[in-house]
Amino acid sequence: MFVYEKRLQYPIRIKNPNPALAKLIISQYGGPHGELGASLRYLSQRYTMPYPELKAILTDIGAEGSQWHRILGYL
């Protein structure tokens, strides 16, 4: 048995945005082996999960991974 709480481990506070660093970081998330590809795999695997709790976890992981471009200020 486990308990799943939907919250970040550490709070995020961006005081000084750095577009050059954001571009470098976003390059690590894109591509077939990047974070965006992994999040899309999580989102597609949720449809075969037999348990609703695990389906919710895969949905949250996939949704969280696909939102990094918005957090970093990249299109």
PDB file of N, CA, C and O in Angstrom:
ATOM      1  N   MET A   1       0.852  -1.175   0.000  1.00  0.00           N
ATOM      2  CA  MET A   1       0.000   0.000   0.000  1.00  0.00           C
ATOM      3  C   MET A   1       0.900   1.242   0.000  1.00  0.00           C
ATOM      4  O   MET A   1       1.948   1.254   0.646  1.00  0.00           O
ATOM      5  N   PHE A   2       0.498   2.249  -0.705  1.00  0.00           N
ATOM      6  CA  PHE A   2       1.280   3.476  -0.748  1.00  0.00           C
ATOM      7  C   PHE A   2       0.329   4.668  -0.809  1.00  0.00           C
ATOM      8  O   PHE A   2      -0.845   4.539  -1.155  1.00  0.00           O
ATOM      9  N   VAL A   3       0.872   5.822  -0.464  1.00  0.00           N
ATOM     10  CA  VAL A   3       0.107   7.070  -0.518  1.00  0.00           C
ATOM     11  C   VAL A   3       0.813   7.977  -1.517  1.00  0.00           C
ATOM     12  O   VAL A   3       2.026   8.173  -1.432  1.00  0.00           O
ATOM     13  N   TYR A   4       0.072   8.519  -2.444  1.00  0.00           N
ATOM     14  CA  TYR A   4       0.641   9.406  -3.456  1.00  0.00           C
ATOM     15  C   TYR A   4       0.093  10.810  -3.254  1.00  0.00           C
ATOM     16  O   TYR A   4      -1.115  11.034  -3.326  1.00  0.00           O
ATOM     17  N   GLU A   5       0.998  11.756  -2.999  1.00  0.00           N
ATOM     18  CA  GLU A   5       0.613  13.150  -2.851  1.00  0.00           C
ATOM     19  C   GLU A   5       1.172  13.926  -4.035  1.00  0.00           C
ATOM     20  O   GLU A   5       2.365  13.847  -4.326  1.00  0.00           O
ATOM     21  N   LYS A   6       0.316  14.672  -4.713  1.00  0.00           N
ATOM     22  CA  LYS A   6       0.746  15.424  -5.892  1.00  0.00           C
ATOM     23  C   LYS A   6       1.286  16.785  -5.439  1.00  0.00           C
ATOM     24  O   LYS A   6       0.533  17.747  -5.290  1.00  0.00           O
ATOM     25  N   ARG A   7       2.609  16.846  -5.222  1.00  0.00           N
ATOM     26  CA  ARG A   7       3.270  18.090  -4.857  1.00  0.00           C
ATOM     27  C   ARG A   7       4.741  17.981  -5.230  1.00  0.00           C
ATOM     28  O   ARG A   7       5.286  16.882  -5.326  1.00  0.00           O
ATOM     29  N   LEU A   8       5.378  19.122  -5.438  1.00  0.00           N
ATOM     30  CA  LEU A   8       6.792  19.135  -5.770  1.00  0.00           C
ATOM     31  C   LEU A   8       7.629  18.874  -4.526  1.00  0.00           C
ATOM     32  O   LEU A   8       7.240  19.242  -3.418  1.00  0.00           O
ATOM     33  N   GLN A   9       8.773  18.240  -4.714  1.00  0.00           N
ATOM     34  CA  GLN A   9       9.651  17.964  -3.589  1.00  0.00           C
ATOM     35  C   GLN A   9      10.286  19.245  -3.057  1.00  0.00           C
ATOM     36  O   GLN A   9      10.438  19.427  -1.849  1.00  0.00           O
ATOM     37  N   TYR A  10      10.654  20.127  -3.984  1.00  0.00           N
ATOM     38  CA  TYR A  10      11.246  21.401  -3.604  1.00  0.00           C
ATOM     39  C   TYR A  10      10.472  22.530  -4.285  1.00  0.00           C
ATOM     40  O   TYR A  10      10.125  22.408  -5.459  1.00  0.00           O
ATOM     41  N   PRO A  11      10.193  23.625  -3.576  1.00  0.00           N
ATOM     42  CA  PRO A  11       9.507  24.749  -4.227  1.00  0.00           C
ATOM     43  C   PRO A  11      10.411  25.409  -5.278  1.00  0.00           C
ATOM     44  O   PRO A  11      11.630  25.456  -5.115  1.00  0.00           O
ATOM     45  N   ILE A  12       9.807  25.912  -6.345  1.00  0.00           N
ATOM     46  CA  ILE A  12      10.560  26.540  -7.428  1.00  0.00           C
ATOM     47  C   ILE A  12      10.300  28.044  -7.400  1.00  0.00           C
ATOM     48  O   ILE A  12       9.156  28.493  -7.472  1.00  0.00           O
ATOM     49  N   ARG A  13      11.376  28.804  -7.296  1.00  0.00           N
ATOM     50  CA  ARG A  13      11.285  30.270  -7.326  1.00  0.00           C
ATOM     51  C   ARG A  13      12.354  30.781  -8.287  1.00  0.00           C
ATOM     52  O   ARG A  13      13.549  30.656  -8.018  1.00  0.00           O
ATOM     53  N   ILE A  14      11.927  31.350  -9.393  1.00  0.00           N
ATOM     54  CA  ILE A  14      12.874  31.888 -10.370  1.00  0.00           C
ATOM     55  C   ILE A  14      12.926  33.398 -10.195  1.00  0.00           C
ATOM     56  O   ILE A  14      11.945  34.096 -10.455  1.00  0.00           O
ATOM     57  N   LYS A  15      14.090  33.906  -9.746  1.00  0.00           N
ATOM     58  CA  LYS A  15      14.237  35.344  -9.521  1.00  0.00           C
ATOM     59  C   LYS A  15      14.781  36.043 -10.752  1.00  0.00           C
ATOM     60  O   LYS A  15      14.292  37.110 -11.122  1.00  0.00           O
ATOM     61  N   ASN A  16      15.791  35.458 -11.397  1.00  0.00           N
ATOM     62  CA  ASN A  16      16.427  36.059 -12.567  1.00  0.00           C
ATOM     63  C   ASN A  16      16.416  35.050 -13.717  1.00  0.00           C
ATOM     64  O   ASN A  16      17.251  34.145 -13.738  1.00  0.00           O
ATOM     65  N   PRO A  17      15.500  35.181 -14.668  1.00  0.00           N
ATOM     66  CA  PRO A  17      15.483  34.239 -15.789  1.00  0.00           C
ATOM     67  C   PRO A  17      16.722  34.388 -16.667  1.00  0.00           C
ATOM     68  O   PRO A  17      17.222  35.496 -16.861  1.00  0.00           O
ATOM     69  N   ASN A  18      17.210  33.278 -17.191  1.00  0.00           N
ATOM     70  CA  ASN A  18      18.395  33.260 -18.040  1.00  0.00           C
ATOM     71  C   ASN A  18      18.032  32.533 -19.335  1.00  0.00           C
ATOM     72  O   ASN A  18      18.046  31.303 -19.370  1.00  0.00           O
ATOM     73  N   PRO A  19      17.706  33.277 -20.408  1.00  0.00           N
ATOM     74  CA  PRO A  19      17.275  32.637 -21.654  1.00  0.00           C
ATOM     75  C   PRO A  19      18.318  31.709 -22.277  1.00  0.00           C
ATOM     76  O   PRO A  19      17.953  30.684 -22.854  1.00  0.00           O
ATOM     77  N   ALA A  20      19.599  32.040 -22.174  1.00  0.00           N
ATOM     78  CA  ALA A  20      20.637  31.183 -22.759  1.00  0.00           C
ATOM     79  C   ALA A  20      20.697  29.839 -22.040  1.00  0.00           C
ATOM     80  O   ALA A  20      20.803  28.793 -22.680  1.00  0.00           O
ATOM     81  N   LEU A  21      20.631  29.867 -20.730  1.00  0.00           N
ATOM     82  CA  LEU A  21      20.631  28.626 -19.961  1.00  0.00           C
ATOM     83  C   LEU A  21      19.348  27.835 -20.211  1.00  0.00           C
ATOM     84  O   LEU A  21      19.371  26.605 -20.275  1.00  0.00           O
ATOM     85  N   ALA A  22      18.243  28.540 -20.350  1.00  0.00           N
ATOM     86  CA  ALA A  22      16.974  27.870 -20.645  1.00  0.00           C
ATOM     87  C   ALA A  22      17.038  27.145 -21.981  1.00  0.00           C
ATOM     88  O   ALA A  22      16.511  26.041 -22.114  1.00  0.00           O
ATOM     89  N   LYS A  23      17.680  27.757 -22.969  1.00  0.00           N
ATOM     90  CA  LYS A  23      17.815  27.116 -24.276  1.00  0.00           C
ATOM     91  C   LYS A  23      18.675  25.855 -24.179  1.00  0.00           C
ATOM     92  O   LYS A  23      18.368  24.843 -24.810  1.00  0.00           O
ATOM     93  N   LEU A  24      19.737  25.915 -23.400  1.00  0.00           N
ATOM     94  CA  LEU A  24      20.587  24.750 -23.191  1.00  0.00           C
ATOM     95  C   LEU A  24      19.823  23.633 -22.481  1.00  0.00           C
ATOM     96  O   LEU A  24      19.905  22.469 -22.873  1.00  0.00           O
ATOM     97  N   ILE A  25      19.092  23.989 -21.450  1.00  0.00           N
ATOM     98  CA  ILE A  25      18.331  22.988 -20.699  1.00  0.00           C
ATOM     99  C   ILE A  25      17.239  22.366 -21.560  1.00  0.00           C
ATOM    100  O   ILE A  25      17.034  21.153 -21.518  1.00  0.00           O
ATOM    101  N   ILE A  26      16.537  23.183 -22.338  1.00  0.00           N
ATOM    102  CA  ILE A  26      15.447  22.653 -23.154  1.00  0.00           C
ATOM    103  C   ILE A  26      15.971  21.726 -24.228  1.00  0.00           C
ATOM    104  O   ILE A  26      15.253  20.822 -24.657  1.00  0.00           O
ATOM    105  N   SER A  27      17.211  21.923 -24.679  1.00  0.00           N
ATOM    106  CA  SER A  27      17.782  20.998 -25.665  1.00  0.00           C
ATOM    107  C   SER A  27      17.963  19.609 -25.061  1.00  0.00           C
ATOM    108  O   SER A  27      17.920  18.614 -25.784  1.00  0.00           O
ATOM    109  N   GLN A  28      18.163  19.528 -23.748  1.00  0.00           N
ATOM    110  CA  GLN A  28      18.287  18.241 -23.079  1.00  0.00           C
ATOM    111  C   GLN A  28      16.935  17.549 -22.914  1.00  0.00           C
ATOM    112  O   GLN A  28      16.881  16.330 -22.754  1.00  0.00           O
ATOM    113  N   TYR A  29      15.860  18.303 -22.951  1.00  0.00           N
ATOM    114  CA  TYR A  29      14.532  17.717 -22.783  1.00  0.00           C
ATOM    115  C   TYR A  29      13.924  17.274 -24.103  1.00  0.00           C
ATOM    116  O   TYR A  29      13.073  16.385 -24.108  1.00  0.00           O
ATOM    117  N   GLY A  30      14.329  17.861 -25.223  1.00  0.00           N
ATOM    118  CA  GLY A  30      13.760  17.504 -26.517  1.00  0.00           C
ATOM    119  C   GLY A  30      14.462  16.302 -27.131  1.00  0.00           C
ATOM    120  O   GLY A  30      15.456  15.808 -26.598  1.00  0.00           O
ATOM    121  N   GLY A  31      13.937  15.843 -28.250  1.00  0.00           N
ATOM    122  CA  GLY A  31      14.544  14.728 -28.969  1.00  0.00           C
ATOM    123  C   GLY A  31      13.978  13.380 -28.544  1.00  0.00           C
ATOM    124  O   GLY A  31      13.241  13.293 -27.561  1.00  0.00           O
ATOM    125  N   PRO A  32      14.319  12.338 -29.279  1.00  0.00           N
ATOM    126  CA  PRO A  32      13.749  11.018 -28.999  1.00  0.00           C
ATOM    127  C   PRO A  32      14.210  10.425 -27.671  1.00  0.00           C
ATOM    128  O   PRO A  32      13.503   9.601 -27.090  1.00  0.00           O
ATOM    129  N   HIS A  33      15.376  10.826 -27.183  1.00  0.00           N
ATOM    130  CA  HIS A  33      15.883  10.295 -25.919  1.00  0.00           C
ATOM    131  C   HIS A  33      15.811  11.336 -24.807  1.00  0.00           C
ATOM    132  O   HIS A  33      16.406  11.157 -23.744  1.00  0.00           O
ATOM    133  N   GLY A  34      15.092  12.408 -25.048  1.00  0.00           N
ATOM    134  CA  GLY A  34      15.001  13.478 -24.065  1.00  0.00           C
ATOM    135  C   GLY A  34      13.791  13.316 -23.153  1.00  0.00           C
ATOM    136  O   GLY A  34      13.063  12.326 -23.221  1.00  0.00           O
ATOM    137  N   GLU A  35      13.604  14.295 -22.318  1.00  0.00           N
ATOM    138  CA  GLU A  35      12.525  14.270 -21.332  1.00  0.00           C
ATOM    139  C   GLU A  35      11.152  14.313 -21.990  1.00  0.00           C
ATOM    140  O   GLU A  35      10.219  13.665 -21.518  1.00  0.00           O
ATOM    141  N   LEU A  36      11.021  15.067 -23.070  1.00  0.00           N
ATOM    142  CA  LEU A  36       9.722  15.157 -23.738  1.00  0.00           C
ATOM    143  C   LEU A  36       9.324  13.809 -24.325  1.00  0.00           C
ATOM    144  O   LEU A  36       8.162  13.413 -24.230  1.00  0.00           O
ATOM    145  N   GLY A  37      10.272  13.099 -24.929  1.00  0.00           N
ATOM    146  CA  GLY A  37       9.981  11.763 -25.448  1.00  0.00           C
ATOM    147  C   GLY A  37       9.575  10.807 -24.347  1.00  0.00           C
ATOM    148  O   GLY A  37       8.665   9.996 -24.520  1.00  0.00           O
ATOM    149  N   ALA A  38      10.259  10.903 -23.205  1.00  0.00           N
ATOM    150  CA  ALA A  38       9.920  10.050 -22.070  1.00  0.00           C
ATOM    151  C   ALA A  38       8.531  10.370 -21.542  1.00  0.00           C
ATOM    152  O   ALA A  38       7.771   9.461 -21.209  1.00  0.00           O
ATOM    153  N   SER A  39       8.190  11.656 -21.461  1.00  0.00           N
ATOM    154  CA  SER A  39       6.864  12.014 -20.948  1.00  0.00           C
ATOM    155  C   SER A  39       5.769  11.526 -21.881  1.00  0.00           C
ATOM    156  O   SER A  39       4.696  11.131 -21.423  1.00  0.00           O
ATOM    157  N   LEU A  40       6.025  11.547 -23.185  1.00  0.00           N
ATOM    158  CA  LEU A  40       5.032  11.017 -24.123  1.00  0.00           C
ATOM    159  C   LEU A  40       4.886   9.507 -23.974  1.00  0.00           C
ATOM    160  O   LEU A  40       3.790   8.975 -24.148  1.00  0.00           O
ATOM    161  N   ARG A  41       5.978   8.809 -23.653  1.00  0.00           N
ATOM    162  CA  ARG A  41       5.874   7.367 -23.400  1.00  0.00           C
ATOM    163  C   ARG A  41       5.072   7.099 -22.136  1.00  0.00           C
ATOM    164  O   ARG A  41       4.269   6.166 -22.103  1.00  0.00           O
ATOM    165  N   TYR A  42       5.275   7.897 -21.097  1.00  0.00           N
ATOM    166  CA  TYR A  42       4.469   7.738 -19.884  1.00  0.00           C
ATOM    167  C   TYR A  42       2.986   7.947 -20.187  1.00  0.00           C
ATOM    168  O   TYR A  42       2.132   7.187 -19.730  1.00  0.00           O
ATOM    169  N   LEU A  43       2.697   8.984 -20.962  1.00  0.00           N
ATOM    170  CA  LEU A  43       1.296   9.273 -21.271  1.00  0.00           C
ATOM    171  C   LEU A  43       0.664   8.172 -22.119  1.00  0.00           C
ATOM    172  O   LEU A  43      -0.524   7.889 -21.966  1.00  0.00           O
ATOM    173  N   SER A  44       1.425   7.552 -23.002  1.00  0.00           N
ATOM    174  CA  SER A  44       0.843   6.486 -23.815  1.00  0.00           C
ATOM    175  C   SER A  44       0.719   5.180 -23.023  1.00  0.00           C
ATOM    176  O   SER A  44      -0.178   4.385 -23.301  1.00  0.00           O
ATOM    177  N   GLN A  45       1.596   4.944 -22.048  1.00  0.00           N
ATOM    178  CA  GLN A  45       1.543   3.717 -21.256  1.00  0.00           C
ATOM    179  C   GLN A  45       0.417   3.726 -20.237  1.00  0.00           C
ATOM    180  O   GLN A  45       0.027   2.672 -19.734  1.00  0.00           O
ATOM    181  N   ARG A  46      -0.100   4.886 -19.931  1.00  0.00           N
ATOM    182  CA  ARG A  46      -1.169   4.951 -18.922  1.00  0.00           C
ATOM    183  C   ARG A  46      -2.432   4.240 -19.390  1.00  0.00           C
ATOM    184  O   ARG A  46      -3.238   3.813 -18.563  1.00  0.00           O
ATOM    185  N   TYR A  47      -2.617   4.104 -20.690  1.00  0.00           N
ATOM    186  CA  TYR A  47      -3.833   3.478 -21.200  1.00  0.00           C
ATOM    187  C   TYR A  47      -3.866   1.970 -20.957  1.00  0.00           C
ATOM    188  O   TYR A  47      -4.939   1.368 -21.005  1.00  0.00           O
ATOM    189  N   THR A  48      -2.717   1.348 -20.698  1.00  0.00           N
ATOM    190  CA  THR A  48      -2.684  -0.087 -20.450  1.00  0.00           C
ATOM    191  C   THR A  48      -2.589  -0.430 -18.971  1.00  0.00           C
ATOM    192  O   THR A  48      -2.521  -1.608 -18.619  1.00  0.00           O
ATOM    193  N   MET A  49      -2.582   0.574 -18.097  1.00  0.00           N
ATOM    194  CA  MET A  49      -2.487   0.322 -16.659  1.00  0.00           C
ATOM    195  C   MET A  49      -3.815  -0.202 -16.115  1.00  0.00           C
ATOM    196  O   MET A  49      -4.860   0.403 -16.349  1.00  0.00           O
ATOM    197  N   PRO A  50      -3.783  -1.319 -15.392  1.00  0.00           N
ATOM    198  CA  PRO A  50      -5.032  -1.869 -14.854  1.00  0.00           C
ATOM    199  C   PRO A  50      -5.520  -1.163 -13.581  1.00  0.00           C
ATOM    200  O   PRO A  50      -6.698  -1.259 -13.239  1.00  0.00           O
ATOM    201  N   TYR A  51      -4.627  -0.455 -12.878  1.00  0.00           N
ATOM    202  CA  TYR A  51      -4.998   0.162 -11.607  1.00  0.00           C
ATOM    203  C   TYR A  51      -5.116   1.673 -11.766  1.00  0.00           C
ATOM    204  O   TYR A  51      -4.209   2.306 -12.306  1.00  0.00           O
ATOM    205  N   PRO A  52      -6.221   2.263 -11.305  1.00  0.00           N
ATOM    206  CA  PRO A  52      -6.416   3.710 -11.460  1.00  0.00           C
ATOM    207  C   PRO A  52      -5.342   4.549 -10.767  1.00  0.00           C
ATOM    208  O   PRO A  52      -4.978   5.617 -11.258  1.00  0.00           O
ATOM    209  N   GLU A  53      -4.831   4.068  -9.621  1.00  0.00           N
ATOM    210  CA  GLU A  53      -3.810   4.831  -8.894  1.00  0.00           C
ATOM    211  C   GLU A  53      -2.531   4.945  -9.724  1.00  0.00           C
ATOM    212  O   GLU A  53      -1.923   6.012  -9.805  1.00  0.00           O
ATOM    213  N   LEU A  54      -2.134   3.832 -10.337  1.00  0.00           N
ATOM    214  CA  LEU A  54      -0.923   3.852 -11.154  1.00  0.00           C
ATOM    215  C   LEU A  54      -1.146   4.626 -12.443  1.00  0.00           C
ATOM    216  O   LEU A  54      -0.229   5.275 -12.947  1.00  0.00           O
ATOM    217  N   LYS A  55      -2.341   4.561 -12.971  1.00  0.00           N
ATOM    218  CA  LYS A  55      -2.669   5.346 -14.161  1.00  0.00           C
ATOM    219  C   LYS A  55      -2.546   6.837 -13.846  1.00  0.00           C
ATOM    220  O   LYS A  55      -2.065   7.609 -14.675  1.00  0.00           O
ATOM    221  N   ALA A  56      -2.981   7.245 -12.647  1.00  0.00           N
ATOM    222  CA  ALA A  56      -2.890   8.648 -12.231  1.00  0.00           C
ATOM    223  C   ALA A  56      -1.435   9.084 -12.087  1.00  0.00           C
ATOM    224  O   ALA A  56      -1.082  10.209 -12.441  1.00  0.00           O
ATOM    225  N   ILE A  57      -0.590   8.188 -11.566  1.00  0.00           N
ATOM    226  CA  ILE A  57       0.823   8.521 -11.415  1.00  0.00           C
ATOM    227  C   ILE A  57       1.478   8.718 -12.779  1.00  0.00           C
ATOM    228  O   ILE A  57       2.220   9.680 -12.979  1.00  0.00           O
ATOM    229  N   LEU A  58       1.206   7.808 -13.722  1.00  0.00           N
ATOM    230  CA  LEU A  58       1.776   7.952 -15.061  1.00  0.00           C
ATOM    231  C   LEU A  58       1.277   9.224 -15.738  1.00  0.00           C
ATOM    232  O   LEU A  58       2.032   9.891 -16.445  1.00  0.00           O
ATOM    233  N   THR A  59       0.019   9.557 -15.525  1.00  0.00           N
ATOM    234  CA  THR A  59      -0.536  10.789 -16.093  1.00  0.00           C
ATOM    235  C   THR A  59       0.171  12.011 -15.526  1.00  0.00           C
ATOM    236  O   THR A  59       0.530  12.928 -16.264  1.00  0.00           O
ATOM    237  N   ASP A  60       0.370  12.020 -14.212  1.00  0.00           N
ATOM    238  CA  ASP A  60       1.038  13.162 -13.573  1.00  0.00           C
ATOM    239  C   ASP A  60       2.493  13.292 -14.015  1.00  0.00           C
ATOM    240  O   ASP A  60       2.970  14.399 -14.265  1.00  0.00           O
ATOM    241  N   ILE A  61       3.201  12.163 -14.113  1.00  0.00           N
ATOM    242  CA  ILE A  61       4.600  12.207 -14.549  1.00  0.00           C
ATOM    243  C   ILE A  61       4.685  12.705 -15.985  1.00  0.00           C
ATOM    244  O   ILE A  61       5.514  13.558 -16.301  1.00  0.00           O
ATOM    245  N   GLY A  62       3.831  12.177 -16.852  1.00  0.00           N
ATOM    246  CA  GLY A  62       3.841  12.597 -18.247  1.00  0.00           C
ATOM    247  C   GLY A  62       3.459  14.049 -18.416  1.00  0.00           C
ATOM    248  O   GLY A  62       4.051  14.758 -19.230  1.00  0.00           O
ATOM    249  N   ALA A  63       2.478  14.501 -17.657  1.00  0.00           N
ATOM    250  CA  ALA A  63       2.058  15.898 -17.754  1.00  0.00           C
ATOM    251  C   ALA A  63       3.123  16.835 -17.193  1.00  0.00           C
ATOM    252  O   ALA A  63       3.352  17.916 -17.737  1.00  0.00           O
ATOM    253  N   GLU A  64       3.763  16.429 -16.125  1.00  0.00           N
ATOM    254  CA  GLU A  64       4.822  17.248 -15.533  1.00  0.00           C
ATOM    255  C   GLU A  64       6.003  17.386 -16.491  1.00  0.00           C
ATOM    256  O   GLU A  64       6.550  18.478 -16.649  1.00  0.00           O
ATOM    257  N   GLY A  65       6.391  16.304 -17.119  1.00  0.00           N
ATOM    258  CA  GLY A  65       7.521  16.336 -18.048  1.00  0.00           C
ATOM    259  C   GLY A  65       7.238  17.155 -19.284  1.00  0.00           C
ATOM    260  O   GLY A  65       8.147  17.775 -19.837  1.00  0.00           O
ATOM    261  N   SER A  66       6.003  17.170 -19.725  1.00  0.00           N
ATOM    262  CA  SER A  66       5.689  17.913 -20.947  1.00  0.00           C
ATOM    263  C   SER A  66       5.496  19.402 -20.702  1.00  0.00           C
ATOM    264  O   SER A  66       5.325  20.154 -21.662  1.00  0.00           O
ATOM    265  N   GLN A  67       5.516  19.851 -19.463  1.00  0.00           N
ATOM    266  CA  GLN A  67       5.309  21.265 -19.141  1.00  0.00           C
ATOM    267  C   GLN A  67       6.609  22.025 -18.944  1.00  0.00           C
ATOM    268  O   GLN A  67       6.564  23.226 -18.675  1.00  0.00           O
ATOM    269  N   TRP A  68       7.768  21.381 -19.065  1.00  0.00           N
ATOM    270  CA  TRP A  68       9.035  22.065 -18.821  1.00  0.00           C
ATOM    271  C   TRP A  68       9.289  23.209 -19.782  1.00  0.00           C
ATOM    272  O   TRP A  68       9.911  24.201 -19.402  1.00  0.00           O
ATOM    273  N   HIS A  69       8.820  23.096 -21.024  1.00  0.00           N
ATOM    274  CA  HIS A  69       9.057  24.183 -21.966  1.00  0.00           C
ATOM    275  C   HIS A  69       8.342  25.453 -21.532  1.00  0.00           C
ATOM    276  O   HIS A  69       8.831  26.550 -21.802  1.00  0.00           O
ATOM    277  N   ARG A  70       7.208  25.337 -20.873  1.00  0.00           N
ATOM    278  CA  ARG A  70       6.507  26.510 -20.374  1.00  0.00           C
ATOM    279  C   ARG A  70       7.189  27.091 -19.149  1.00  0.00           C
ATOM    280  O   ARG A  70       7.266  28.310 -18.990  1.00  0.00           O
ATOM    281  N   ILE A  71       7.684  26.214 -18.282  1.00  0.00           N
ATOM    282  CA  ILE A  71       8.356  26.680 -17.075  1.00  0.00           C
ATOM    283  C   ILE A  71       9.631  27.437 -17.427  1.00  0.00           C
ATOM    284  O   ILE A  71       9.952  28.450 -16.805  1.00  0.00           O
ATOM    285  N   LEU A  72      10.362  26.936 -18.435  1.00  0.00           N
ATOM    286  CA  LEU A  72      11.628  27.547 -18.810  1.00  0.00           C
ATOM    287  C   LEU A  72      11.465  28.762 -19.709  1.00  0.00           C
ATOM    288  O   LEU A  72      12.451  29.433 -20.013  1.00  0.00           O
ATOM    289  N   GLY A  73      10.247  29.059 -20.139  1.00  0.00           N
ATOM    290  CA  GLY A  73      10.020  30.211 -20.984  1.00  0.00           C
ATOM    291  C   GLY A  73      10.303  29.961 -22.448  1.00  0.00           C
ATOM    292  O   GLY A  73      10.456  30.906 -23.222  1.00  0.00           O
ATOM    293  N   TYR A  74      10.373  28.714 -22.833  1.00  0.00           N
ATOM    294  CA  TYR A  74      10.629  28.349 -24.225  1.00  0.00           C
ATOM    295  C   TYR A  74       9.307  28.000 -24.879  1.00  0.00           C
ATOM    296  O   TYR A  74       8.441  27.412 -24.231  1.00  0.00           O
ATOM    297  N   LEU A  75       9.128  28.342 -26.128  1.00  0.00           N
ATOM    298  CA  LEU A  75       7.865  28.089 -26.816  1.00  0.00           C
ATOM    299  C   LEU A  75       7.411  26.689 -26.573  1.00  0.00           C
ATOM    300  O   LEU A  75       6.361  26.286 -27.073  1.00  0.00           O
TER     301      LEU A  75
END
